Amino acid sequence: MLDNASDGDISPDGTKIVFSRPTSTYGEDLFESAIDGSGVTQLTTTGATQNKRHEQPVWSPSGTRIAYYSIGWSNSTEIFDMAAKTETVWLASSWGFPSWQPINPSAPKPPTRLDDRDTYYPMSPYRIMDTRSGQGAPKGAVGNGGTVSLQVTGAGGVPTDASTVVLNVTVTEPTGPGFVTVYPTGVARPTASSLNYAKGWTGANSVTVKVGANGKVDLYNAGGPAHLIADVFGYYTQGHCCSVYSGGQYHPLAQPVRLTDTRDWGIGRVPAGNYINSVASWDSSIDPHVRAFAVNVTATDPTGGGYLTAWNGYTGGLPNTSTLNYTANATVPNFAVVPTTPCNNCGSASGLPSIGVYTSTNAHIIVDIVGFYDDGTLPGGLRFTPIVPTRIVDTRSADGWPSRLGPGATASIKPPALIATVDTWALATNVTAVQPTSATYLTVWPSGAARPGTSNLNPTAGSVVPNAVQTMIGADDKFNIFNAGGYCDVVVDVVGTFYQYPPSASASAAASSQLAPAPVTPAQPPMQFKRP
């Protein structure tokens, strides 16, 4: 068995395997082994030294050379010579996986392999860890400095070839304040946080995390002993060899759009034990291919403590999971990628892509959409590259932005070039508001676009509040963060990037425009509350 290996190819004589394996935070290099996995030898080194991903290696018919695709500052097709042990750029600024073709033009060519690498597979939310019961981890609170290694591949339907998982991580019953960092097993713990908590608090945050060694991710707790819960919502794939293509590509909106705000319905809070449908429409060429919404779901003005659950809205299929937790009178958002289904019994919106949002306590519900995932058939979609969580902004130390944000202030953030390359269209991040001097909200959106009338975080005075944010970057490779009131420190950790496949234009030239061929329209179903 070859741990953390991908893109394997067997030599023409059937005795060896060449494969890719991570060698640094950003880099992947090529390795060779015997057919039984023994005698592993590293071939290339520039993946680690030059922060490049060497992928899809293929042997030459003679077995003397290996062609591979290299993703870095610029993409190229390269060749490794087995005798000389050299790496050579054969075709610079190229796109696509290489193959060796026979010289005789009449000779048969190998069939084109379907490719779903880096695409997304949404799942019905499924609980894979709960330290209260010992599910997926030892039973008992995770102490200060403790780490839980969670098996994610093979759990809840996540396959062994998943490159990344999308989790909803919940902290409950903490005895003191602290934070949780989720990161790939087998790498050094990064300077990043996935979820912050206060004493006695129950709350959740969406976490997109690269799968580590042996199909695991680590959850590190820094602070008061606390119970940890993890629900899986979906995964990105390394590529299903020879399978029918069905993974989804991401289509971000130029800026977030508010789909639902029950405060505007004029019929009161959503009653406890009920749900609402949130519906969106693009046009008849897109709607049938929408498989999931990327949304920011917010509970506001609840009459007591409780939770929201976002799912596809299928009646009778409400999962035993939560998307966010709230206390009385609080405003709590959380990002989620939620599978869709055609809206049922929704008046003029019937048949359109929709999700359901359930509340356990009387509360108002807000849904802002930032993008959607397709069924892999629409043009212009984005694919995902995971990285180890990397901090790019911490205003407390003037890292990435010189000072905390004042009332009405906007920070324009440019990620490092090693993260936002020429092929980057959007970022997957975790944004944390740190101890604002008054209640406020933060809005994140791409540079070059007007600030939308939505929010990503709603912290109270003195709190530390995180939320996952997927945002496009503008033509200048920047994104904006707006602070509505008071003074607030901001922290931003990047967990991955989105690139277009196949490329049709420079990302920097078009990133401020919407990739979807038609704008989204909030579709208004009847303003009614439903029982699941």
N, C-alpha and C positions, 0 to 999 in steps of 0.2 A: 504493500500500500504506500502511495506517495502522498504525504501530507501537504495540504495547501497548494496542490498542483492543479494546473488547468491547461487546456489547449494541447493535449498530448497527441503525438504523431509517431507511428511505428516505422522504423527504418525499412528500406526495401527488402533486406535479407531477414527481417523478422526477429532480430536479436536485440534491438535497442529501442528506447523511447526517448524522444525529446519533448520537453514540456516547459511551461512558464511557471515561475514562482516569485512572490514578492520578496524583494531584497532591501527595501527601504520604505519610508512613508509613502512615497509616490512611485517608486520604481519597481519594475519586474524584469528579471533576467531569465535566460534560457539555461536549462539543466539537461543532462543526459544520464540515463541509467540503463541497466540491463532490463530485459523484457520482464523479469520478475520483480523489478523495483529495487534491486540491490546495486551497489556501486554508483551512487549518485555523484555526479561531477558537474560543477558549475562551468558553463561555457562562456557566456558573455558577462561583462562587468559594467557596461555603460548604463544599464538600467538603473543601478544604484548610484553611480558616480555622476550621471548626467540627468537624473530624475526622468527617465524614460520608461515606458511600458512596452517591453518586447513581447508580442503576442502572436498567436496563430502560426507557430513554426511548422514548416513542411520540408521533409527531406527531398533532395534531388534524386532522380531515378538511379544515379550511381551511388548514392549514399555518402558522397564526399562533401556535400555542401548543404546548408540549411537556409532557406529563405524565411523571413519573418517580417511582421509589420511592427513598426516602432512609432509610438505616440509620445510626443514630447513638445519642445518649443515649436517644432514643425514636424508633421508626420512624414514618414519615409518608409520605403521598402528596403530592407537590408539583407545581406548574405553573410553567414558565418562559414568560414572555410575550416573543415575538420582537421586538415593536415597542418595548415599554417597557423591555426588558432587566431584568426583575424576577423574583425567585424568591419564590413564595408557597406557604405551607403550606396545602393544600386540605383534607386530612383527617389530623388528628393521631392518633397511637397506632393506626395502621392496619397491616395485614399483607397482603401480596400485591402482584403486579405490576399496574400500571394498564392500562386499555384505554379507548378512546373508544367509546361506544355510541350508536347512532342514536336520535334522539328518537322516531321512529315505532316503537312497540313491535312492530309487525308486520313491520318490516324485518328481513332476515336478519342474523344475528350471526356474527362470525368464529369459526372453530373454536378450541377451547381448545388452547393449545400445551403439549405435554408438556414438563416442566421437570426437568432433572437437574442444575441448577446447584449447584456446591459438593459434589457427591456423589463417591464414591471408586470408582475402577476398579483392582482388584488385577491384577497382571501376574506372570507367571513371571519370577523374577529374571533380569536380562540386563545384561551388562557393557557400559557405554557409554564408559568412559574408563580408560586404563591408561598412565601416563607411561613405564612401563618399555618398552613396545612402540610407543608413539606413537599408540595408539588413542584417538581423540577429543580429543587434545591433543598438543602438541609432545613428541617423545621426549626424555627426560632428566629428572633430578630438578628439582623446583621449588625455587628458591633462597629464602633469607631475604628477605622482603618481596616475593616474586614472586606473581603472580596468574594463574590459568588461567581463561579464559572457556570454559565447557562448553556446547555446544549440546545442550539436553535435549529440546525439541520436535522431532519427526521422528526421534528416536533410540530404538531399541529398542521401537518401537511407541507412543511417547508422541505424541499428536496435537497439532496446532498450537493447539487451544483449551484445552489444559491450563493451569490457574491455578497449580498447585502440583505438585511431584514429591516422591516419597518415595525417597530414595537411601540406600544403605549405602556410606559413605565409609571407605576404608581408607588408612592411612599405613604405608609400609614402607621400610626401609633409611634411616632418618633419621640424619644425622651428628651431631646434637645435639638437645637438648630443644626443644619449641616447641608451637604450636597452629595449627589450621586453622579459618578462618571461612568458612562457605558462606552466600552471600546473593544476592539478585536482581541481575543485571547492570543497570547504569544508575542505581543509587542509591549514596549515600555508604556506605562500608564501616562497618557498625555496630560498637559496642563489645560484642562477643559472641564466643563460641567454640563451635565445633561438635565439635571433636575435639582432645584434648591427647595429646602423645606424649613419650617419653623417648628418649635416644640408643639406636639399634639396635633399637627396638621395632617390632613389627608388630601393629596393632590397628585395630578398626573401630568406627564408631558410626552409628546410624540418624539420618538428617538429613531433616527435612521442610522444604522451602524453596520460597518463592514464586518463580514463573517471572518473570524480568525481561525487559528489552528484547530484542527479536529472538529470543525463546524461549531465552534463555541464563541460566545462573547462574555466579557467580564463586566460585572457591576460592582464598583468600588464605593463604599460608604465612608464619607468623612464627616463625622458629627455624632449626634446622639444615636444610640442603637435604634433601629427602625426595621419594620417589615417592608419587604419589596415584592411587588406584583408586576408581572409582565404579560401583556396580551399581544399576540402577533396579528398584524393587519395585512401583511403581504411581503413580497420579496422581489429583488432584482436578480436576474439569472446570469451566470457565467456563460451560458449558451447551452441549449439542449441539443446535443449532437444528433443529427439525422431525424429530428422529430418534426411534427407539423408545427409551423410557426403560429404562435398565438399570444406571445407576450405583447404588452402595451407600451407605446411611446408617449412621452409627456408633451402636452401642448399648453404652455403657460400663457396666461393673459397678459396683455401689455400693462394692465394694472388690475388690482382686485376689484370685484364687483359684488355688491350686496344682493344676495338672492332673497333672504327672508329676514324680517324683523317683526316679531309678533307684537311689539309695542305699537306698531302702526296699524294693527288689525282692528283695534278698538273694541275687542271683546274680552280683555283681561288676560291674565297669565295662562299658560298652558297648564291644565289641571294635572295633578299628580297621577301617574299611571297612564298618561296619554302621550301621543306623539304627533308630530306634524310632518308633512311632506315638504321638501325643498326641491324645486324643479328649475332646470335650466334648459335653454334651447339655443342651438346655433342655426342650422338649416337642415333640410331633408337629406343632404349629402353627408352630414356629420353625425346628426343625432343617433342613427342606428348603430354607430361605431363607438359610442362613448361607453366605457366600461367602469370608470371610477372618477369621482370628483376629488380634487385637492382643495380642501376647505379649511377655513378657520371658524370653528363653532364656539359660540359664547353663550353662557348662562348669565342672566342678569336679573336682579331684584327678586331672588327666590324668597319664599316665606319661611324656609327652614333649610337645614342641611340636606344634601342629596347628591344626585349624579345625573349626568346626561349620557345616553348611549346613541352613537350614530352608526347606522347600518344601512343596508340597501332598502329598508322600508317594507320588506316582504312580510305581510301579515302572518303571524304564527312563527316567524323566524327570528324574533328578538334574541340576540346572543346574551349569554351570561357574563358580559363584560361591561366596562365603563369607559367612556371617552374622556370625561372630566368629572371632578368632584367639586362641590361648592358648599359654602356655609350660608346662613341667612343673610340676606341683603347684599351679598357679594356680587362682583362681576368677574367671571372667570372664563378666559378663552383657552382653547387648545386646538392645535393643528391636527388634521387627520386626513388620510387618503381613504375614502369610503367607496366601496363598490356601489354601482348604480343598478337600478332596474326600471323598466318602463312604469310610469306612475299609473296606479290603478285607482279607479273611481275618483278622478281628479278633474272632472269637468272638461273644460277646453284644453287643459294641460295633460289629459289622459294620453298615455303612450310615450310621453317625453321622458328623457333621462331624469331620474330623481333619486333622492336618498330620504331616509326617515331619521328623525331625531326625537328620542324618547326622554322624558324627564320623570324622575321618581318623586319629585316634590313640585308644588306650584311654582312656576318660574317662567320668565320670558326667554325666548330663544332667538339668537341671531346667527345667520349663516352667511359668510363671505367666501366667494369662490376665487381661487387664484389660478386654477388651471384644471385640465382634465387629462385622463389617460385613455388612449384609444385601444382598439383591438389589433393594432399592428398594421392596419391597412391604409391609414390616412397619410398623405405626404406631409413633410415638414415637421415630423415629430422629433422629440429629443430622447436621448438615452443617457444613462446614469453611470458615472464613474465614482466609486466610493473612495474616501481617504480616511486615514486615522484622524480623529477630531483635532483640528488645528485652530488655535486662537489667533484671530487677525485684528481684533479690537478689544482694548480694555482701557476705558477713559480714566480709570483710577490711577494708572501708571503712564498715561499719555501714549499708549501704544495704539497706533492706527488712527487716533483722533486726539487732539491736544488737551481736551478738557471735557468735563461733564456737560450735558446739554441743558441749557436754560429754557425758560418758558417760551414756547413758540420757535425754538431753535431746530435747525436741520443739519445733521452731519452727512456729508457726502463721502462715502467710503469706497476706496479703490483697493481691492484685494491684491495680495502679492502676485507677481507675474507667474510664479510657479504654481499657483492655484487657478487663477483666471487666465488661461492661455488664449491663444488666438481662436481656438475652437470652442471656447466656453460661452454658452448663452445664458445660463442661469446657475444659481447656487442653492444648495441645501444647507441651511444654517440652524444654529440654536442661538437665539438672541435673549439676553438676560438684562432686565432692568434692575438696578441695584440702588436701594435706599433713596427713592425720590423724596424730596422735602415736602411734597404734597401729593394727593391723588392725581393721577395723570393717565394718559394713554400714549402708546408709541405706534407709529405707522411706518411700515417698510415698503418701499416701491423702487422701481428702476429709475436711474437718472435719465433726464430728458423727457419724462412724462409728468403730467400734472398730478399733484398729490390726490389720492383717492379719498373718498369719504368713508373709509374703513379703519379698523384698528387691529393691531396684532397682539398687543399686551395692554393690560389694564391694571397697573400696580397701584396699591395704596401707599400712603406715606410710610416710609421706613421699611417697606417690604423688599424682598428679593424674589423676583418673578421671572421665570424663563418661558419661552415658547418656541417651538420649531417654526421656521419661516423658510419657504421656498420662494425666491425672488429672482426675476430676470435682472440682468445688468444692462446698462445703457450703452450707447455707441462709444462712450468714453470709458467703458469697463467699470462703471461705478453704480452703486445703489445708495438710496437715501434712507435716513432714519429721522423721523420727526418726533419731537417731544412736546406734548400739548401744554403742560403746566409744571411749575416748580423746577427744581434742579435735580437732574437724574444722571447717574453713571450708567454706562452701557457696556456690555460685554458681548462679543460675537465670536462664535466658534463655527468653522466650516466643516461639514461632514461629507461633502461630495459636490460634484459638479455635473452639469448637463451639457451634452454636445449633440449636434445634429447629425443624423445618419439617414441616407448619405448626404453630404454637404451640398447645398444649393447656392450658398452665398456666404460671404464672410460674416462670422457672428457679430463682429464689432460694427459692421455696416448696417445690420438689420435688427440688432438686438432690441432696439427700442420700439419695434413694430410687433404686432401680434402675429404669432406663427400660425394660428388657426386661420383657415381661409375665410371665416365669417365671424363676426363679433357675437359674444354671448348675450342672450336676452333672458332676464329673469322671467320665468313663466309662472303666472299666479294661479295655483290651484284654488279651489274653494277654501275660504278661511275657516277651516274646521279642525277640530281635535279628534283624533282617532285612538281607539284602544288596540294594542298589539294583539 
